[in-house]
Amino acid sequence: MRHPLFIFLFIIVVHFNYGQEQTNSFTLDEAIAYALENNYSAINADRDLIDAQKQKWETIAAGLPQINGEISYQNQLKQPVTVIPAEIFGGEAGTYVDVVFSQPQTTTATATLTQQIFDGSYIVGVQATKAFLSYSANNKEKTALEVRKSVVESYGNVLLAQESVAILEKNKETLEKNLYETTKLFENGLADEESVEQLQITLSSVESQLKNALRLEKITLQMLNVVMGLDLDHPTQLKEDLENLTEKKIDLDLLESDFKIENNVDYKLALNQNEQRFFEWKLAKSRALPTLNAFVNYGTSAYSDTFSFLDSEQQWYNSSIMGFNLNIPIFSSLKRNASTQRAKIALEKAKTQLTEAEQQIKLQLENARSNYVLAIEEYQTSKNNLALAERIERKNQIKYTEGIATSFELRQAQIQLYTAQQEYLQDMVEVINKKTELETILNEQS
């Protein structure tokens, strides 16, 4: 039998490990897939679509049979009195008798069935539900594209910050070694004080940049968590490497892909606006049409001097009515005509906006293609420049060690290298982001 203390400690350890927040690791595609399920905007976009489906049924149900019940109770604390000629009851002509026609307490229970037979606005409303559902679906699609774009940008920013930290730590280590060696040479009279000071200036600058990069690494990771729908400080890890991810995002075939504007989500939404204005115009015209409704009413009433309506001996009187209501618009002092004309103007404006949207989207496409090509070119240039800057810095390191180059020349080579490093990192992120922008317009994902 195991010792009770061992079992107790085992339970504590298991509970402690279970309580630790599990670290999640994501590739870029995994991060996008997770965000599409858990991003706050994506969740609400799903709810909006469900709400639109409920609203569709709400509109349809308005034209289906409706049954309403009503129960009323009245107690006439002071009953109304009617004066009638006394001769009705055999009295003297010209005289009058005070009469109370009903008992003071009354209860009525009624059920009414109503059915809409014809209403032009209802027909238009049902037709418009399809357009509204289409708008909600397109809006959800746009939200998904925006979430995807946000994840790509946030993911790239985290990789950028992490790479910056790694490079700056390496630069700091090299500078600390240079400073240590130069300080020793200065102490032995083999180097001047300015060489030491130049290296101290460079090291201080790199240390400051490193501190900032460490802060940015934390902030960018928090931003990625928020976009993905995770807790702000959730321990998230990234599986991708910035350089490899950039290489995967270079796809020149994308520049030649066929563009179908009907696939662009902004164009779809502009079409939805056009449809909405069209149905608003039809709705305005339908208000000039008559409406016809039918109803069937069935009720029962009881009368008493006291509240005896729950007694089995209470007598109830049934009644039932069937009828139709026909409402015919005749004259509105041209109000309906003005409303119809305004709806027509709104429709014409929507058509113009659709044409404008089509041209703007085509312009955005050309701009996105150009920016993507530029990002690839600048990435390749910065990659070559980085290799050159590394060679120049390495040569100056050797020259400085041999006493051929000055500390100022070494510092210039180092600053050039650090600039090339940051440009290289930024250009890699630009390739990733610019491709995403182009894919968003094309509504293609890779």
MOZI-V115854 format. One record per backbone hydrogen bond with DSSP energy under -0.5 kcal/mol. NH is the residue of the N-H (numbers start at 1). CO is the residue of the C=O. E is the energy in kcal/mol with one decimal. If there is no record, write none. Layout:
# MOZI-V115854
((NH CO E) (NH CO E))
This chain:
# MOZI-V115854
((7 3 -1.8) (8 4 -2.3) (9 5 -2.5) (10 6 -2.3) (11 7 -2.2) (12 8 -1.9) (13 9 -2.4) (14 10 -2.4) (15 11 -2.4) (16 12 -2.4) (17 13 -2.5) (18 14 -2.3) (19 15 -1.8) (20 16 -0.8) (20 17 -0.6) (24 235 -1.5) (26 237 -2.1) (31 27 -2.4) (32 28 -2.2) (33 29 -2.4) (34 30 -2.4) (35 31 -2.3) (36 32 -2.3) (37 33 -0.7) (37 34 -0.8) (38 34 -1.8) (39 35 -3.2) (43 39 -2.4) (44 40 -2.0) (45 41 -2.0) (46 42 -1.8) (47 43 -1.8) (48 44 -2.4) (49 45 -1.7) (50 46 -2.1) (51 47 -2.7) (52 48 -2.1) (53 49 -1.8) (54 50 -2.1) (55 51 -2.4) (56 52 -2.0) (57 53 -1.7) (58 54 -2.2) (59 55 -2.1) (60 56 -2.3) (61 57 -3.1) (62 58 -0.9) (63 60 -1.6) (64 61 -1.4) (66 114 -2.5) (68 112 -2.2) (70 110 -2.8) (72 108 -2.9) (74 106 -2.9) (76 104 -3.0) (77 75 -1.3) (82 99 -3.2) (84 82 -0.5) (84 97 -2.2) (86 95 -3.0) (87 95 -0.5) (88 85 -1.2) (89 86 -1.5) (90 87 -1.3) (91 86 -2.4) (95 92 -1.6) (97 84 -3.1) (99 82 -3.0) (101 99 -0.5) (105 304 -2.1) (106 74 -2.7) (107 302 -2.3) (108 72 -2.5) (109 300 -2.7) (110 70 -3.1) (111 298 -2.9) (112 68 -2.9) (113 296 -3.1) (114 66 -2.8) (114 112 -0.5) (115 294 -2.7) (117 292 -2.4) (118 292 -2.2) (122 119 -0.6) (123 119 -1.7) (124 120 -2.1) (125 121 -2.2) (126 122 -2.4) (127 123 -2.0) (128 124 -2.3) (129 125 -1.0) (129 126 -0.5) (130 126 -0.6) (130 127 -0.7) (131 127 -0.7) (132 128 -2.2) (133 129 -2.5) (134 130 -2.0) (135 131 -2.3) (136 132 -2.3) (137 133 -2.4) (138 134 -2.5) (139 135 -2.6) (140 136 -2.0) (141 137 -2.0) (142 138 -2.5) (143 139 -2.3) (144 140 -2.2) (145 141 -2.1) (146 142 -2.4) (147 143 -2.6) (148 144 -2.5) (149 145 -2.4) (150 146 -2.4) (151 147 -2.5) (152 148 -2.4) (153 149 -2.4) (154 150 -2.6) (155 151 -3.2) (156 152 -2.5) (157 153 -2.1) (158 154 -2.0) (159 155 -2.2) (160 156 -2.6) (161 157 -2.4) (162 158 -2.7) (163 159 -2.8) (164 160 -2.3) (165 161 -2.2) (166 162 -2.2) (167 163 -2.6) (168 164 -2.8) (169 165 -2.4) (170 166 -1.8) (171 167 -2.7) (172 168 -2.7) (173 169 -2.1) (174 170 -2.1) (175 171 -2.5) (176 172 -2.7) (177 173 -1.7) (178 174 -2.4) (179 175 -3.2) (180 176 -2.2) (181 177 -2.3) (182 178 -2.7) (183 179 -2.6) (184 180 -2.0) (185 181 -2.1) (186 182 -2.6) (187 183 -2.4) (188 184 -1.3) (189 186 -1.5) (190 185 -3.5) (191 185 -0.7) (195 192 -0.6) (196 192 -0.9) (197 193 -2.3) (198 194 -2.8) (199 195 -1.8) (200 196 -2.1) (201 197 -2.3) (202 198 -2.0) (203 199 -2.6) (204 200 -2.4) (205 201 -2.0) (206 202 -2.2) (207 203 -2.7) (208 204 -2.1) (209 205 -2.2) (210 206 -2.4) (211 207 -2.1) (212 208 -2.0) (213 209 -2.5) (214 210 -2.3) (215 211 -1.8) (216 212 -2.5) (217 213 -2.2) (218 214 -1.5) (219 215 -2.4) (220 216 -3.1) (221 217 -1.5) (222 218 -1.9) (223 219 -2.4) (224 220 -2.1) (225 221 -2.2) (226 222 -2.3) (227 223 -2.3) (228 224 -2.2) (229 225 -0.9) (229 226 -0.6) (230 225 -3.2) (234 231 -1.9) (236 234 -1.4) (237 24 -3.2) (239 26 -2.7) (240 26 -0.6) (245 241 -2.9) (246 242 -2.2) (247 243 -2.1) (248 244 -1.9) (249 245 -1.3) (250 247 -1.0) (251 249 -0.9) (254 251 -1.2) (255 252 -1.1) (256 253 -1.1) (257 254 -0.8) (260 258 -0.6) (261 259 -0.7) (263 260 -2.4) (264 261 -1.2) (268 264 -2.0) (269 265 -2.2) (270 266 -1.9) (271 267 -2.2) (272 268 -2.2) (273 269 -2.0) (274 270 -1.8) (275 271 -2.5) (276 272 -2.4) (277 273 -2.3) (278 274 -2.0) (279 275 -2.3) (280 276 -1.9) (281 277 -1.8) (282 278 -2.1) (283 279 -2.4) (284 280 -2.1) (285 281 -1.9) (286 282 -2.2) (287 283 -0.9) (287 284 -0.5) (288 285 -1.6) (289 286 -1.9) (291 327 -2.1) (292 118 -2.6) (293 325 -2.3) (294 115 -2.8) (295 323 -2.4) (296 113 -2.6) (297 321 -4.2) (298 111 -2.6) (299 319 -3.2) (300 109 -2.5) (301 317 -2.3) (302 107 -2.5) (304 105 -2.3) (308 306 -1.8) (311 308 -1.5) (314 311 -1.1) (317 301 -3.1) (318 316 -0.5) (319 299 -2.8) (321 297 -2.4) (323 295 -2.5) (325 293 -3.2) (327 291 -2.8) (327 325 -0.6) (328 326 -0.6) (329 327 -0.6) (335 332 -1.4) (338 334 -2.0) (339 335 -2.2) (340 336 -2.4) (341 337 -2.3) (342 338 -2.3) (343 339 -2.0) (344 340 -2.1) (345 341 -2.2) (346 342 -2.2) (347 343 -1.9) (348 344 -2.2) (349 345 -2.3) (350 346 -2.1) (351 347 -2.0) (352 348 -1.9) (353 349 -2.5) (354 350 -2.0) (355 351 -1.9) (356 352 -2.4) (357 353 -2.8) (358 354 -2.2) (359 355 -1.9) (360 356 -2.6) (361 357 -2.6) (362 358 -1.8) (363 359 -2.1) (364 360 -2.6) (365 361 -2.2) (366 362 -2.1) (367 363 -2.4) (368 364 -2.8) (369 365 -2.5) (370 366 -2.2) (371 367 -2.7) (372 368 -2.1) (373 369 -2.3) (374 370 -2.6) (375 371 -2.4) (376 372 -2.1) (377 373 -2.5) (378 374 -2.9) (379 375 -2.1) (380 376 -2.4) (381 377 -2.4) (382 378 -2.9) (383 379 -2.1) (384 380 -1.9) (385 381 -2.8) (386 382 -2.3) (387 383 -1.7) (388 384 -2.1) (389 385 -3.0) (390 386 -2.4) (391 387 -1.9) (392 388 -2.7) (393 389 -2.5) (394 390 -2.3) (395 391 -2.5) (396 392 -2.3) (397 393 -2.0) (398 394 -2.0) (399 395 -2.8) (400 396 -2.7) (401 397 -2.3) (402 398 -2.1) (403 400 -0.8) (404 399 -2.8) (405 399 -0.9) (410 406 -2.0) (411 407 -2.4) (412 408 -2.3) (413 409 -2.0) (414 410 -2.4) (415 411 -2.8) (416 412 -2.1) (417 413 -2.0) (418 414 -2.8) (419 415 -2.4) (420 416 -2.1) (421 417 -2.3) (422 418 -2.1) (423 419 -2.4) (424 420 -2.1) (425 421 -2.1) (426 422 -2.6) (427 423 -2.6) (428 424 -1.7) (429 425 -1.9) (430 426 -2.1) (431 427 -1.8) (432 428 -1.7) (433 429 -2.7) (434 430 -3.0) (435 431 -1.8) (436 432 -1.7) (437 433 -2.2) (438 434 -2.0) (439 435 -2.7) (440 436 -2.2) (441 437 -1.6) (442 438 -2.3) (443 439 -1.4) (444 439 -2.3))
